[in-house]
Amino acid sequence: MSGFRGPDRIRRVACLGTGLIGGGFVALFLARGLDVVVWDPAADARDRLDQLLATAWPTLERLGARAEDRGTLSWASTAAEAVTTADFVQENAPDRLELKRSLYSVLEPLVPADVVIASSTSGFTVTDLQAGGLRSPRVVVGHPFNPPYLIPLVEVAGAPYTSREALAAVEAFYQSIGKVVIRMDHEIPGFIANHLQAALEREAIHLVAEGHATPQQIDTAIVHGLAPRWTAIGPFMVRHLANVAGVGAYFERFPLGSEPLLSHLRPPEGTPKLIQAMEEGCRAMAADRDRAALAAARDRMVIETILAQRRAKISEHGI
């Protein structure tokens, strides 16, 4: 990782943008004792971030964060001011391609030469972000799952011209703050987890659109059927365990593509009736709880899952 600052040299992080993703990263960085300088031009940015940190901090404390170890938070008046003294840059601007491109064109020359710039974009590749502009070897994708302070996953990817040292440095940094990193072999739009999530969502929406299930039934099937098993093993290991001879034998019995009635390739039309059904179902599941209460309930459940996974891993390794 020579040439780029790794975990041992990262003390000050610049966060550009403080929405749900950017603010979630701010909370995580602070909890890991890092000093964070933020920039967000929105008029209500400070209030939004204060509210997000107030929601996130109890969750982080349950996962081991301590107030006495918390890093410092400061605000920069410009994006340039935020990045010039940073050891790591986490860009979380809205996912509008031209906005991100213009931001990089201005900031890239101002960031110290040995500092990695990571984008939390949920769909664009590094090649997209730098098309027609400077092809910087130190710009990478660092795509988290929401909320970043709680969900461990982050996907790291780069363009063909991205420095392998930059990718290694950002992977090591994320791991040092408790992230589980997928370092992709090559970039694709949407990365890995979003593709999987979108496929499941498409099937779920089809079931509602065709009148086979309600949003409540869909969410119940996932939360109490798929999710408990998926906290421990993924779909390939599920298939592997479903046959005494392993996954190869499973697919000998059930060839790929042998269940066409279980798959819809295209999303259904978003008719007013379908949208209304989705809204009514979600309101029913919310049961008059506001967003903060729903997020807190979500966090409590995810915390228990993460802590259980940690205990299982400790037991597995005999530590």
N, C-alpha and C positions, 0 to 999 in steps of 0.2 A: 504494500500500500504506500510505498514511498512516492512522494510527489503530491499526495493529497492528505489533508488532515484526517486522521482517524479518531476513534473514541478518546484516546489519551490526550488529544490536542483540541478537543471541542469543549469549550466552556460557554460560549456565547452563540446563541442561535437567532437568526433573523427569520421571523415569520411574516410573510407578505399575504395579507388577507386573514380575517378573523371570523369567518362564518362558521358553520357547523364543523367543517373539516379543519380549517385553520385554527379556530378556537380550541378544538379538541386536541390538536397538536400542541398548542400553547400550554394547555393543562398538563399534558403528558411530560413535556420538556421541563416545566416547573417542578413537577413531582419528582423528576429524576435529578433535581439539584442544578439544573442548567439555568443560566441567565438568558432571558428572552427579550429581544427588542422587536416590537411589532409595528407594522404599518398597515393602515386600512383607511382609505379616503372617505368611507361612508360616515355620514353625520352621526349616526347612532352606534358607531362601532364600539366605543368604550362601554356604553351601557350594555350592549349585547354580550360583549366579552365578560363583563363582570357577572352577568346572569349565568353565562355558561360555566364560568369557573366556580360559582357558588353551587351549581348543580353537580359538577364533576368532582369537586374536591372530596366530599364524603365517600364517593365511590373509590377514588384513588387511595384514601386512607384505609379503607377495608382491604385493599390489595397491597398494603404495606408502606404507603407514602407517609412521611412524617413532616409536620409543620416546620420543625427546626431545620430540616434539610431542604426546604423549598427554595428554589432559585428566585431571582429578582425579575420583576417585570417592568419594562420601560417602553415608552412610546416614541417613535420617530416621526418627525413632521413630513418626511419624504421617504420614498422607497430607497433612494440613493443613500440617505443617511443611515437607514437600517442595515444595509448590506456591507458598507465599507469597513466595518470593524467586526464582521461576523466570522465565526469559525465554521458555520454550516448555514445554508440558506434553504428554507422550506417555503416554496412558492405555492400559495393556495388561492390565487386569483380566480374569479369566475371562469367556468369552462367555455370561454369564447375565444376562438383561435386567434383572431386578429389582436385581441386585447393581450393575450399571453405573448404573442410574437413581439408586439411593440414594447412590452415590459422587458423582455429579454434583450432586445436590441439596445435599450438604454442602460440596463443594469449589468449585463455580462462584463463589460470592460471595467466596471467599478468594483466588482467582487474580487477579493484577494486571489491571486493566481492559483493557490493551492487549496482553495475552498470549493467543495462540490455544491452544485445547485440542484435541488430535487423538486420536482413538480408533483403535486398531489392530483393531477388531472385524472378524471375517471374514465377517459376514453381515448384521448389523443396520444399518439406516439411521439417520441423525441423527434423523429423525422418530420412529423406534422408540425411540431412546435417550432422547428428551425428551417422549414422549407422557405427557400428564397432569401434566407438571411445567413447569419454567421453559424457555421457548423461547429459548435463548441464541443470538445470531447468531454467536458466535465458537467454537462447538463444531463440529468437522468430522470426517469420516472420513479417516484416513491409514492405509490398509490395505496392508501390505507382503506380500511372498511370503517364505516361510521358506527359509533363514535371512536375516533382514533385513540382516545385516552383509555378505552376499555377493550375494544376488539383487538386481539393480538396481531392479526395478519397485516402485512404490508408487502406489496408486489414491486419488485425492483426490475427495471428494464432499461435498455439503451438502444441507440441506433447502431448500425454497423460501424460507424466511425467513433462511437463513444469509447472513452478510455476504459480498459479493463481495470485499471487501478482505481478509477473513479467509482466504478460499480462495486469493487471490493471494499472501498472505503465507506461507501454509504451503507452497504450491507452490514459491515461490522458496527457502524454507528447505531443503526436501528436495533441490531441485536443487543447492543450494550444497554439500551433503554427498555429492554423487555419485549421487543417485537419478535414475532415469528416471521421470517423472511422467505418469500419465494423469489429466487433470483432467476428470472426467465432467460432461456437460452437465446431468444430473439424476440423482438417486439411485435405485437399484434394489437390492433385497435380493441380497446375494452379489456385487454389482459386476460387473466384466467378466471378469477372468481366472478367477475361481472358476466361473463358468458354463461357460467353455470347458473347464476342467479336469474338471468334473463330467461333462460330456457324453462326453469321452474315456474317463473311468473307467467310466461306465455301459456303454459298448460293450465295454470290456475285460472287465468282470465277466460280461457276457452270454456272451462267447466262452468264458470258463472254465466258466460254469454249464452251457452247452449241450455241453460236451465238445469244442469246436472247437480250443481252444488251452490251453496251460498258462501259469501266471504267468510262467515263464521265457521262453516264446516271445513273450508279449505285451511284456515289458520289452525283449527283444532287438529286436523290430520297431520299438519306439519309439526306443530309444537309437541303433540303427544304421540306421534307416530314416527316421523322421520328424524326430528331433531334430537331426541334422546340418544338414539343410536349413532347419529352423526357427530355427537360430541366426542365420541371415542374412536370411531372408524369411518372412513369415507365410503363412497358407493362401490369402489372396486373391491375393497376388503369385505364389504357386505356380501358381494357376489362370491368372493373367495370362500367365505365361511358358509355360504348357502349350499355348498356341495362338498362332500367329504373328500373329493379328489382335487378340490381347488377350482380356481376361476377358469382354467382352461377347459376342464370337464364341464363346467357350467355352460360355457358357450358352445360346447359341442351339442348339448341338449337344446339350448335356446340360442340359435344363431343370431348374430347381430342383425337388427332390422326385422326380426321375426314377429314383432309386436306392433304393427303399424297403427292399430286402433288406439294405442297409448301415446301417440305422438302427433302433434300438429306443428307444421313447419313455420307457418306464418301467424302473426298476431291477428286476433279478430278485429272487426271494425268497432271503433269506439263509439257506439250509438248512445244517444241520451239515456235510453233504458238501461244499458249496461253501466254507464257511469253512475246513474242514480242507484242502481243495486249495490255498486261498490261503496258509494258514500254512505248509504243506509246501513250496510253491513259493518263498516268501520265505526260509525257512530254508535251502533249497538255494542260493539266490543269495547269501545272507550268507556261506556257506562258513565257518562257525564264527568269523567276525569279530564283535567286539562293536560296540555302537552308536558308540563313539568312533572305532573304526577305519573303520567304514562312512562316518561323517560326514566323516572326513579324506579318504577316497578320493573321495567326492562333491565336496568342496571343491576338490581338486586338478584334477579334470576341469572344473569350472565356471570356475575361475580361468583355465585355458588358453583356454576359450571367450571369456571376457570380455576377456582380453588380446588375443586374435586380433581380436575386434570392434573394440577400440580401435585396433589397428594398421591395420585396414582403413579405419576412419573417417579416421585421419590421412592415409593414402595417398590416399583419395578426395578430400579437400579440399586436397591438395598442401601440407600444413603440414610 
